[in-house]
Amino acid sequence: MNDTAQKKLTAKYLAIISGSIVLIVSLFMILNFVQIKIHHPIESNTVDTMVKKLVTTDDEQTLREEIRVVDLLARKAYFSYLWQLKTGAWLAIISGLVFVFSLRYYFKKENITPANEQKAADFWLNRNKERKWLIISVSGLAIVAFGLSFATNDYYTDFSKFVKNETKEIATSKAAIKDTTTQINDTTTVDSTTVADFPTDAEIKQNHPAFRGPYGLGVSYKTKLPTDWDGTSGKNIKWKKAIPLPGLNSPVIWGNQLYISGANEKTRKVFCYNRLNGNLLWTVDVKGIAGSPAKSPKVTNDTGHSASGLTTDGKRVYALFSNGDLIAIDNSGKQIWAKNLGVPDNHYGHSSSLQFFKDKLIIQYDDNKSCKLFAFSTQTGEEVWKTVRSGKISWTSPVIVPKGNGAEIIVNNLPYIAAYNAETGKEKWKVECLTGEVGSSPAYGGGMVFTANEYAKMVGIKDGKIVWEGFDYLPDVSSPVAYKDMVFFTTSYGDLACFNQKDGAVLWHHEFDNGFYGSPVIADGKLYCIDRTGTTVIVEAAREFKLIGQPILGEKSDCTPAFADGTIYIRGQKNLYCISK
Amino acid sequence: MQKIKYLLITFLFFVTFQLGNAQRFPEPEFETDYTVPETQTVAPRALAWEYMDVVVLFAALSVMSWFVIKKRSRKGIFWTSIFSIAYFGAFREGCVCSVGSIQNITLSLFQADYVIPLTVIAFFVLPLLFTLLFGRTFCAGVCFMGALQDLVHIKPVTVPTWISKPLSALPYIYLVLALLLAATGADFIVCRYDPFIGFFRMNATFGMFVFGAIILILGIFVGRPYCRFLCPYGVLLSWMSRLSIWHTTVTPSACIQCKLCETSCPVDAIDKPTIVKPEPADKGRKRLITLLILLPVFVFVGGFMSSLMYKQLSTIHPTVSLAEEIKWEIDNHKKTGSEESKAFHTSGIPAEQLFVDAASIQSQFYVGTWLGGALLGLFFGISLLQHAVVQRRTDYEPNKSNCVSCGKCYKYCPVDKDGKSSLIQL
């Protein structure tokens, strides 16, 4: 064997060895990658689970130590993975270089030998061949692209449909940043000849006149309520009625009359039931209102055209729909007054519920152009005052906090929570604390106001100043409720948490299987929370967690229950239920 | 300060993907005595080094052109390419590279607030200028990507026409896509999908590692697969090279048609002498006129077909992608839980505003896909026209457009510069 042949043989062995190293190292790196992909130390939830247990454990110190050990192991695993990766990469690169140079040497040509005789082809024959393949390939690509674009066209959104008078909208939105509270003036005050007729505080508390009960505060004063029922078997279901039109508003009750509304793109109706037997007493078809648009605005299915909760003062019931139609109907089903507030520019659909204070119907009317708070005369529908608030659109509802002879209206929007004088609409205080899309309404109790929003924080506010802040168990759709010295929050992820009103300390937390969109209501010392499957989680409204029951409805529900003596009313997706022992 | 900003922008575009994947262990939740060090950001490249890069690029191009044109030294070309891999690849970690610079140039043309660094302009212009003078000497080995593929090209295999022709359309599509995405500020895809940069930075994602490995393994048999079938900058260089003043030749003097060089080219860029069988005069004329008439049709159809994909392509833009995500959340009343979604919700920006922004970007994509598609239609039409014109050759010549001046054919030619053939001596 001559010298060149010997060198070539060495190069061959070198190439085999280095190539094998590259292959083995690459294989190990791929396996390592797959392993890390399946069990990534950073994404392991072992530590999270252990941290959650810290709240309930009796031996906190031991658990802390265990967490430290697990945490350290995870870190070690992560850094050893990095080390393996880096070392492997270096090994592969060096071996790869050896492989390439060895192979180059091994295949190095000593002599140039003529290529196999190729038959010279005619120029046009070659060109035609090339042209053919060019046309085939480009046509093929075009057909594939064409087919793909058609097949996937519906999966992508044409966002140009969201651009409508955008310049105008942005300008309006900017203008709205400055508060421009419209004061009561002589021309807009209630006609002096009208008689002020509104219920007393005691009457309000005897009924369930609005979304989340009296004043919208989430506390009912009813007792002897059932805690066990089954919508599928009929256990403790006194009656069940199919609801003629869809809607997400929750029932409101005055006396023996129960009101709900329903709507679709073409029809809007208010229904009145005899709450004792479920008979439909009357239906009002909401139509022919001056200024009402010919076509309903687009709303998402999860909001619908009648998400706004009704309110009743015992003499009239008031309802608002997605197209801005507002109607007042007396308790016999006769339309008293109606008006259109202008079609709200709302990408989900308007969903703020109605409230009343004395003889004023309070409406939070936020859209992408501006945020307004209205007070209309309950008797005539005339505007009493209007406050244009700073900030951006929200989907929350106002709550009324009675104070002496007057009241404050507490309202959320983005990024503020603010209090307004219920008589004049003047802002009393305002706190910036919310971010994102605000859907959760405020709560009030013990002289403090509470609010929260997912991706933001929860706050406890006293006299217009933040007293405490929290960042766990933030609600997205449901609203908090304050009771005694506690405040309760439910979340879209199934968390139910109880906090200390004074300092925001977590008193207890429990995670349920399903998320909550309906808001919790306190009644008879218990907290009633309906989850999205229609199961009502009933716990004691106390500083210690005690589960009372989880009765099922048998259908989904995103509504909030209404209460009368010994009876609970729940609006399911399709049916209205009366639950009583 | 401005320069640092631009450098950072450029740098960020290049490394976003990798940084995004550089996982960092979260801080412990417990209070400890340990002081977490401040997050260190990679400092921008010192200005002196930037100028140094330009000087090295100029020097490398000059030396390479000298080896290609004057010395006809394959060894010189090889060792210059090794230097390029070491300097532009390993030391500079492939940034800024001329291939990616087309995106910076495009972005600077379409976005007024982006001022392009001089270094990037130099990296874009110098190779084009040298190509205009000497052919693709940049591709020969100054480009570290070409050099790397050249290094691993060990066992050459000729790619049949039915594969090479369809694939030759890809660089044009990639170029148009890269220009569209850079012009709209959507992404720098040439950098994001650079198959080799991850090796040099030792931080390739798994996908890019596999892609790079496939290109290298393929490169053992097929000469420079990335340069021939993907490189968008190669499209510009091939145009320049057609017009080059002093392009390299297979033979240093007169071709003796020994056919030794016939299969020597790793990129199949040696044009053989043509045998043109006469065809009826009106046939060629008819073909040419038909193609000339069809040219505007190709342009229109290209534009129209591409414009059908504007919605799909626009989702590459992060704003449109986010808008799609938020729209999905709204429609389904669920949260995706992604970091982007969380950040958006925390920002307090109304979804409506996001959708309006997305609509504006989509309209840019609509115009862009029309123009890009029309351009592709034009390329296709011109290519067909080229195939309809007779090119008479009597010798073996490098195809100016495709030849990467690697010099591998030099040693195959038995003729020296004085016209003496070693074959004759044999």
Interface residues (C-beta under 8 A of the other chain):
Chain A: S26 I30 F33 P41 I42 V51 R64 I67 R68 D71 R75 Y78 K86 A89 W90 I93 V100 L103 R104 F107 I112 P114 A115 E117 Q118 A120 A121 D122 F123 W124 R127 K129 E130 R131 W133 L134 I135 I136 S137 V138 G140 L141 A142 A145 F146 L148 S149 F150 T152 N153 Y156 T157 D158 F159 S160 K161 F162 V163 E166 E169 I170 T300 N301 D302 D345 H347 Y348 N368 K392 I393 L414 P415 T435 G436 E437 E454 Y455 A456 D476 S492
Chain B: Q23 F25 P26 P28 E29 F30 L151 V152 I154 K155 T161 W162 K165 P166 L167 S168 A169 I173 F199 M202 F206 A213 I220 C258 K259 L260 E262 T263 K272 P273 T274 I275 V276 K277 E279 V301 M305 S306 L308 M309 K311 Q312 S314 T315 V320 A323 E324 K327 I330 D331 N332 H333 K335 K342 H345 T346 S347 G348 P350 A351 E352 Q353 F355 V356 A358 A359 S360 Q362 S363 F380 S383 L384 H387 A388 V390 Q391 K411 Y412 P414
